[in-house]
Amino acid sequence: MGNLILVDVKNNILGHKLKEKCHKGEGILHRAFSIFIFNESRQLLIQKRSKHKKLWPLYWSNTCCSHPKPGENLKQAAERRLKEETGITCDLNYLYKFRYKAKYLNIGSENEICGVFIGKSNSKVLADPMEISDHKWVNLNFLEKDMKINSDKYTPWFKIEFQELFSDYIIHIEELFFD
């Protein structure tokens, strides 16, 4: 278990702390990232988090999310974790960052400044079973409806990001398909 990068509300580095400690109680603010990978059919790759995850196990979430290591920039970290978790390598485009906080039962919390990336790939998914219990490519209209009907199946950050992506950043997603 590695150290996470602690930050202030302006995303300035304050130090480092073990991941487990950052997620206890109300959580300690730290850097993170989320990745959304689309295929040629404009479907989004989503994953069901592994049962081994301490926070939100077996919840559906975006393609990949994690934390940069100390000394690693956000894009390097995103590229590394995408390959480790899914086997996918592709160009990633940084879109925006946001801050959120979410508590999971009485187990712990996320408290993050999260950078959001998008990319396009048709590669076969080679899911790491310690990270991902299931995955699927989904139609965005279906996903939007299912998130409304079955909101409790999805991670809190994924719901926030999905809403933001498709209200303010849809043109950037469309640009992935302008080859």
C-alpha positions as CSV (number, residue, x, y, z in Angstrom):
1,M,0.0,0.0,0.0
2,G,1.6,3.2,-1.1
3,N,1.6,6.8,-0.1
4,L,-0.9,9.3,-1.5
5,I,-0.2,13.0,-2.3
6,L,-1.9,15.2,0.3
7,V,-3.1,18.6,-1.0
8,D,-4.8,21.7,0.1
9,V,-8.0,23.0,-1.5
10,K,-6.0,24.7,-4.2
11,N,-4.2,21.4,-5.0
12,N,-0.9,22.4,-3.6
13,I,1.1,19.5,-2.2
14,L,1.2,19.3,1.6
15,G,3.0,16.0,2.0
16,H,2.3,12.2,1.7
17,K,0.4,9.7,3.8
18,L,-0.5,6.0,3.5
19,K,-3.6,5.3,1.4
20,E,-5.3,3.5,4.3
21,K,-4.9,6.6,6.6
22,C,-6.2,9.0,3.8
23,H,-9.4,7.0,3.6
24,K,-10.2,6.6,7.3
25,G,-13.0,8.5,8.9
26,E,-13.9,11.7,7.0
27,G,-10.8,11.2,4.8
28,I,-7.8,13.4,4.2
29,L,-7.8,15.5,1.0
30,H,-5.5,14.0,-1.6
31,R,-5.0,13.8,-5.4
32,A,-6.7,11.3,-7.6
33,F,-7.8,10.8,-11.2
34,S,-10.6,9.2,-13.1
35,I,-10.5,7.8,-16.7
36,F,-13.3,7.3,-19.2
37,I,-12.4,5.2,-22.2
38,F,-14.8,5.0,-25.2
39,N,-14.7,2.6,-28.2
40,E,-15.4,3.2,-31.9
41,S,-19.1,2.5,-31.2
42,R,-19.2,5.5,-28.8
43,Q,-19.7,3.1,-25.8
44,L,-18.1,3.7,-22.5
45,L,-16.1,1.0,-20.7
46,I,-17.3,0.7,-17.1
47,Q,-16.0,-1.6,-14.4
48,K,-17.5,-3.3,-11.4
49,R,-15.1,-2.7,-8.5
50,S,-13.5,-5.8,-7.0
51,K,-14.9,-7.3,-3.9
52,H,-11.4,-6.7,-2.4
53,K,-11.9,-2.9,-2.5
54,K,-12.4,-1.4,1.0
55,L,-14.6,1.4,-0.3
56,W,-17.5,0.8,-2.6
57,P,-16.7,-2.9,-3.4
58,L,-18.8,-4.4,-6.2
59,Y,-20.2,-1.0,-7.3
60,W,-20.1,0.0,-11.0
61,S,-17.7,2.9,-11.8
62,N,-15.9,4.5,-14.7
63,T,-13.1,2.8,-16.6
64,C,-10.4,3.4,-14.1
65,C,-9.7,5.6,-11.1
66,S,-6.7,5.7,-8.8
67,H,-4.0,8.0,-7.3
68,P,-0.7,9.3,-8.5
69,K,2.4,8.2,-6.6
70,P,4.7,10.8,-5.1
71,G,6.8,12.4,-7.9
72,E,4.4,11.2,-10.6
73,N,2.3,13.6,-12.6
74,L,-1.4,13.0,-13.1
75,K,-1.2,11.9,-16.8
76,Q,1.7,9.5,-16.1
77,A,-0.2,8.0,-13.2
78,A,-3.4,7.7,-15.3
79,E,-1.6,6.0,-18.2
80,R,0.2,3.6,-15.7
81,R,-3.0,2.6,-13.9
82,L,-5.1,2.2,-17.0
83,K,-2.6,-0.3,-18.3
84,E,-2.2,-2.1,-15.0
85,E,-6.0,-2.4,-14.3
86,T,-7.3,-2.9,-17.8
87,G,-4.4,-3.7,-20.1
88,I,-5.3,-0.7,-22.3
89,T,-2.9,1.8,-23.6
90,C,-4.1,4.9,-25.5
91,D,-3.8,8.6,-25.7
92,L,-5.5,10.3,-22.7
93,N,-6.9,13.8,-22.8
94,Y,-7.1,15.8,-19.5
95,L,-10.4,17.6,-19.2
96,Y,-10.9,19.1,-15.7
97,K,-10.5,18.6,-12.0
98,F,-13.0,18.7,-9.2
99,R,-13.2,18.2,-5.5
100,Y,-15.5,15.8,-3.9
101,K,-16.1,14.0,-0.6
102,A,-18.1,10.8,-0.1
103,K,-18.5,8.6,3.0
104,Y,-18.9,4.8,2.6
105,L,-20.9,3.3,5.4
106,N,-18.9,3.5,8.6
107,I,-15.8,2.2,6.9
108,G,-14.2,5.3,5.4
109,S,-14.4,8.2,2.9
110,E,-13.0,9.6,-0.3
111,N,-11.8,13.2,0.0
112,E,-10.2,14.0,-3.3
113,I,-9.2,16.5,-5.9
114,C,-9.7,14.4,-8.9
115,G,-8.5,15.0,-12.5
116,V,-10.7,13.6,-15.2
117,F,-9.3,12.1,-18.5
118,I,-10.9,10.7,-21.6
119,G,-9.6,8.4,-24.3
120,K,-10.6,6.1,-27.1
121,S,-9.6,2.4,-27.5
122,N,-11.0,-0.8,-29.1
123,S,-8.4,-2.9,-27.3
124,K,-9.3,-6.1,-25.5
125,V,-9.8,-5.6,-21.8
126,L,-7.4,-7.6,-19.6
127,A,-8.9,-6.8,-16.2
128,D,-6.9,-7.2,-13.1
129,P,-9.2,-9.3,-10.8
130,M,-7.9,-7.6,-7.7
131,E,-9.2,-4.3,-9.0
132,I,-12.1,-5.3,-11.3
133,S,-14.7,-8.0,-10.8
134,D,-16.6,-7.3,-14.1
135,H,-16.5,-4.9,-17.0
136,K,-18.7,-4.0,-20.0
137,W,-19.0,-1.5,-22.8
138,V,-22.3,0.4,-22.4
139,N,-24.4,2.7,-24.5
140,L,-24.4,6.2,-22.9
141,N,-28.2,6.6,-23.2
142,F,-28.7,3.3,-21.4
143,L,-26.2,4.3,-18.7
144,E,-27.8,7.6,-18.1
145,K,-31.2,6.0,-17.6
146,D,-29.8,3.2,-15.4
147,M,-27.9,5.7,-13.2
148,K,-31.3,7.3,-12.5
149,I,-33.1,4.1,-11.8
150,N,-30.4,2.2,-10.0
151,S,-28.3,5.1,-8.6
152,D,-27.2,2.9,-5.6
153,K,-25.2,0.6,-8.0
154,Y,-22.7,3.3,-9.0
155,T,-19.9,5.0,-7.2
156,P,-20.5,8.6,-6.1
157,W,-17.6,10.1,-8.0
158,F,-18.7,8.3,-11.2
159,K,-22.2,9.8,-10.9
160,I,-20.7,13.3,-10.4
161,E,-18.3,12.9,-13.3
162,F,-20.8,11.4,-15.7
163,Q,-23.2,14.4,-15.1
164,E,-20.3,16.9,-15.6
165,L,-18.9,15.2,-18.7
166,F,-22.2,15.1,-20.5
167,S,-23.3,18.6,-19.6
168,D,-20.1,20.6,-20.0
169,Y,-17.6,18.4,-21.9
170,I,-19.5,16.6,-24.5
171,I,-17.7,18.4,-27.3
172,H,-14.4,16.9,-26.1
173,I,-15.9,13.4,-26.2
174,E,-17.2,14.0,-29.7
175,E,-13.6,15.2,-30.7
176,L,-12.4,11.6,-30.0
177,F,-14.3,10.5,-33.0
178,F,-13.2,13.2,-35.5
179,D,-10.3,11.2,-36.9
